[in-house]
Structure formats: C-alpha cells, structure tokens
Amino acid sequence: QWNPEQLTAGIEPKNWTTAIMGAATIFMAYEGFQLLSYDYEDIKNPTKTLPRATISAVIAVIFIYVLVALGSTMLVGAETLIQEKEVALSIAGKQAFGITGLVFVTIAAAFSTGSAINATLFSTGRLMETVAKKKDLPNLFVKENQANIPYNAIIILAGLAAVLAAIGSLSTLVDAASLIFLITFSAVNYISFQQKMKYKILSLFGSIACLIAIIVSSYNQFQERPIPLIIIVVFIFLALIGRPFILRKMNN
C-alpha cells in the first residue's frame, strides 16, 4: 500500500544552497574509493586492475544506495528517515523484520563502520609514509614495524580521529570531512587536467564541480558551524605557508 508521495514527504529544502550542501554531504559516501590508489604498488597489474575495480565498485554502490534509499523510504517514509537520521536504517529494518531486522541492521552498521575505519587508517597511513619519503612530511611517518606497517602514522591518525569523534558531533565531522575531500579532489582533478592524460575535459569538469561545492559548503558551514571551518583554514595555512619551517624543525 505504498504511496509515491512518501518519497518527498517531510522534505522541504529552504533554498538551493541547502540542496547543494546535501549533495556535497552525499559525496562523502563515495570518498573512500581513492584509498585504493594509495596501495598502488601492492596491487597486481594496477594499470588494468585499479580502473576496473574502481569503476565497477562505484556503479555497484550507486545501485545499492538507490535500492536502500527507495526501500527504506517505502517502509518508514521520508519524514521518519529525516527525523531519525543516523538510526534510520535500523528503524527500517525493524519495520521490515521486527526485532531481528533491527539487530541485523545494527550489527551490519557496526561492521561496516569498522571496515571503513580500518581501510581509511591503513591506506592513509601508507599515503603518509609515501609522502614522508618524499620529504613533504616529517621522517617520523616513514618508520615501519616488522610487518612493514607505518605504525607511527596509523597511531597518530587514530588518536586525532578519536579526539575529533569525542569533541565533535557526527554532522560537524561529516561536513568538515566533506570540505577537506572536496579541496583535495579539486586539486587532484586540476593536476590531472594539466597532465597529458585521456579525457582531460572530465578532469576539468570534476575540478570545477568540486570548486563550486567547496564555495557552497564553506558558506553554509560559516553560517551554521564556523569553528570547524576556521580550523580547516588554519590547517590549509600551515600546509601552504608554514610547512617548510615546520618540516625543517621536526626533521631536525
């Protein structure tokens, strides 16, 4: 007895800024795919495997997300999903299969979150090690244990992430992380556009699209939660201006 109006019930975007900001937040769902490239040297035949794996994974995720969004909306309605936010899928699971569905979705969410955390920590730790070998980060991050894992990078990343999780709300972290990834991807796409690569126009389009999202996201965060935005600006300043001085001191 599903009514198609359930899909839009309770959704009242205030303006285009809010709508675009929502799209930028959804962007977070796809930010993890670049982690594959950090382990480039550990992948068999990476020139063929990496593009195929990335493209097929993105397509699969889009398909799954659309099914989950439609299915959960049909079960509980858009208004309930908006109100319940982080636990919305658990409620949809309960609506479908009772307590069993609630427990199953909750456990699945815990495993999914743990998997994402591990993937991000280890892949980003490897990236920090690579950057440190190029003398763009302190030599501290190059050190490995017996299993060839850059433990200093992983421990520091995990510690900073724990502090942010403890002092910040989930929505604030998502907004801040979205902005950081947008800045990174805009720069990477622009660099790709400057190189001799196929489909350069797609890289240019990606860079411009990220730049637009950065402007909208920054404006929205400045109005609602300026502190995370200020912290990001400080880090960018340190990276661009203070990096040579900091590196010289820390390496010494």
Residue pairs with C-beta under 8 A, 6 or more apart in sequence:
2 74
6 73
6 74
6 77
6 78
7 70
7 73
7 78
8 78
9 77
9 78
9 79
10 77
10 78
10 79
10 80
10 82
10 83
11 78
11 82
13 19
13 22
17 216
17 219
17 220
18 220
20 212
20 213
20 216
21 216
21 217
21 220
23 213
24 178
24 182
24 213
24 216
24 217
25 174
25 175
25 178
27 178
27 181
27 182
27 213
28 174
28 177
28 178
28 181
29 61
29 65
30 58
30 61
31 177
31 178
31 181
32 116
32 119
32 120
33 54
33 57
33 58
34 185
35 119
35 120
35 123
35 124
36 43
36 50
36 53
36 54
36 123
37 50
38 123
38 124
38 126
38 127
38 130
39 123
39 126
40 46
40 50
43 49
43 50
68 89
71 92
72 81
72 88
72 89
72 92
73 81
75 92
75 95
75 96
76 88
76 91
76 92
76 95
80 88
80 91
81 88
81 92
82 88
84 91
86 170
89 105
89 109
90 102
90 105
90 106
90 109
91 102
92 101
92 105
93 101
93 102
93 104
93 105
93 106
94 101
94 102
94 105
95 101
97 104
117 161
121 154
121 157
121 158
121 161
122 149
122 154
124 153
124 157
125 141
125 149
125 150
125 153
125 154
125 157
126 150
126 153
128 137
128 141
128 150
128 153
128 157
129 141
129 142
129 144
129 150
129 153
131 137
131 141
132 138
132 139
132 140
132 141
132 142
132 153
133 142
135 247
135 251
136 243
136 247
137 247
138 247
138 250
138 251
139 251
140 152
140 250
141 150
141 152
141 153
141 156
142 150
143 150
143 151
143 152
144 150
144 151
145 151
164 173
165 173
168 176
168 228
172 225
172 228
175 217
175 220
175 221
175 225
175 228
176 221
176 228
176 229
176 231
176 232
178 217
179 214
179 217
179 218
179 221
179 229
179 232
180 232
182 210
182 213
182 214
182 217
183 210
183 214
183 236
185 206
185 210
186 206
186 207
186 210
186 211
186 214
187 207
189 203
189 204
189 206
189 207
189 210
190 203
190 204
190 207
192 200
192 203
193 200
193 203
193 204
193 207
197 203
218 229
221 228
221 229
222 229
238 246
